[in-house]
Amino acid sequence: MEYKITKERSHLFSPTPNTQLVITFKGHPSVDDLRQAIAKTAQKHELLRASLSLRENGDAYYVVSDKPGYHFEELPALPELTAFVQLQACRPFDCEHGELIRFYAAAGDDGVRLAISAHHMVGDDASLLLLVRDITEHLANPRCDAQSMPIRQLAADSAAARQKLPFSVSTMMKLTNFQWKRQGKVFSFTDHAAMVSAHAEKNPGAVCEQLLTSEQTAQLLAWCKSVDVDLLTAVAGAFLYISEENSISILCSLRSENDTGMGTFATSVSVDYYPLPESGFVTRIREMQERIADKTGDPQKAQFQLGFLSSLSPTLVDSAYFAAFHNYANPVSQRAMMMFGLKSSPKALSIHDLTAYDDISVADLSFIPTLTPNVRRALALTMVNGQLRITMQYPVRESGEMMRVFNESILLLLRQGRPL
C-alpha cells in the first residue's frame, strides 16, 4: 500500500527531524514484554510499518509493508537526556528501509525505561504520546487486539489545509514555482543524511528540565485560574519576561476530537508581543493570551503557514533547507529560505503543551521537543501523575544564558503559585 505525501514537506528534509521521549513504565514489565507490546502496537498503526520513497520527479510516498522497519535495541542503561539527544541527532534515519522511529529499552531498579527517537514524518507530538498510551495498554493486556489505523494526512482530512491564499501571495507562489521548475533539482535521502550529520556536528543541543511537585503544580494551576490565563501562556510569558524577548511559536493542533491515530495534524503559529516597559507580569501574560487567541482562534491565521507551504513545489520546500544549511547556491531556493525565516532572527521559543494527555499510565515521562532551526529554545509541558514537567532543548553554545533564563523563569512561576 502506498500513500502520496500531500501535506507540506517542511518535515521531510528538515536538518532537525528528531523528537525524543523517555518513559518509565509501571508494574515492572520485562524488556521482552516491552518488545512484544511495541510489535503489537505496530500491527495497529501503519505508520510504524511504513518507509519513505522518493520518485524521480520528487514526489514522496509512504510505503506500508507487513513487516515493521523500526529499530529496537536493549541497552544496559539509557544515556542521560543531553547525550541521548546528541547521539540521535548525529544518526540520520534510514527512511527508505522503514526506520522512522527507534526504540531503546533498559531494565533498572525503578522499572523498565524506554527511550524513543522519532522522525517527524511518523507523527506529531500528540501522535507520540498516543503511541505511548497504546504501548502501555498492550503491556497491561497483552491479548488485546486493536483495529488497524491506516495512514491519514491532514490535507485529506481538513478543508482548512486547502484554504485559499491572498491573491498577491498566490501570484508570488506561482511565479516562484515556475522559476523553480526551470532550474531546480530533486534531493535524495543521501543528500539529507549529509546535511543532518553536518548540522548536528555544528549545532549540538542540550536538555534541561524541571519537575514540579504535585503541590507546586496544583498551586500554579490554581493561580492561573485566579488570573484567568492558561498554563501555556503563563509558562511562555515567564520565559519572555525573564529573557526580555518578544516572539514565540506555538504548536497548534488540528487533530479531530477523539482522534487516536498517528500522523501530522499540527501546524505552528507565530505570535509577536511587545509590551509596555512598565507593565507587570500578569498584565503581560493576559495581553499575550489575547494575542495567542487572536491567532489560534482564527482558522485563516492559524493555518496560514500550512496553506503557504502547501502552495509551493514540494522539492522547492526541500531545497530551502539545503540552501540554509548545506550551501546549496540556487537563487530560488535562497528566496524560499528567506520566506521560511531560516536565516532571520529566530523566535525566542517554541512551546508544546501536551498536558491534555495526562491520563497515560506511566511512572514517569520526559518529552524532548524538536529544536527547529528558527527558534532559540524549545519547551514541552507534560503532566504525569499530577506533576508538571517542563523540558527545554537549547543550543549548547548558549548554555549559560539559556540556563539562567530557565531557572529564573521557573522561580517566577513558582512565586506566582505560592499561596499568600
Sequence and secondary structure as in RCSB ss.txt:
>XXXX:A:sequence
MEYKITKERSHLFSPTPNTQLVITFKGHPSVDDLRQAIAKTAQKHELLRASLSLRENGDAYYVVSDKPGYHFEEL
PALPELTAFVQLQACRPFDCEHGELIRFYAAAGDDGVRLAISAHHMVGDDASLLLLVRDITEHLANPRCDAQSMP
IRQLAADSAAARQKLPFSVSTMMKLTNFQWKRQGKVFSFTDHAAMVSAHAEKNPGAVCEQLLTSEQTAQLLAWCK
SVDVDLLTAVAGAFLYISEENSISILCSLRSENDTGMGTFATSVSVDYYPLPESGFVTRIREMQERIADKTGDPQ
KAQFQLGFLSSLSPTLVDSAYFAAFHNYANPVSQRAMMMFGLKSSPKALSIHDLTAYDDISVADLSFIPTLTPNV
RRALALTMVNGQLRITMQYPVRESGEMMRVFNESILLLLRQGRPL
>XXXX:A:secstr
 EEE  S  TTTT S  EEEEEEE TT   HHHHHHHHHHHHHHBGGGGEEEEE TTS EEEEE SS   EEEE 
SS   HHHHHHHHHTS   GGGT SEEEEEEEETTEEEEEEEEEGGG  HHHHHHHHHHHHHHHH TT     B 
   HHHH GGGG    HHHHHHHHHHHHHHHHH     HHHHHHHHHHHHHHS EEEEEEE  HHHHHHHHHHHH
HHT  HHHHHHHHHHHHHT  EEEEEEE   TT    S  EEEEEEE    TT  HHHHHHHHHHHHHHHHTSHH
HHTHHHHHHHTS HHHHHHHHHHHHS    HHHHHHHHHTTSSS  BSEEEEE GGGTT   SEEEEE    TTB
S EEEEEEETTEEEEEEEEEGGGHHHHHHHHHHHHHHHHHHHS  
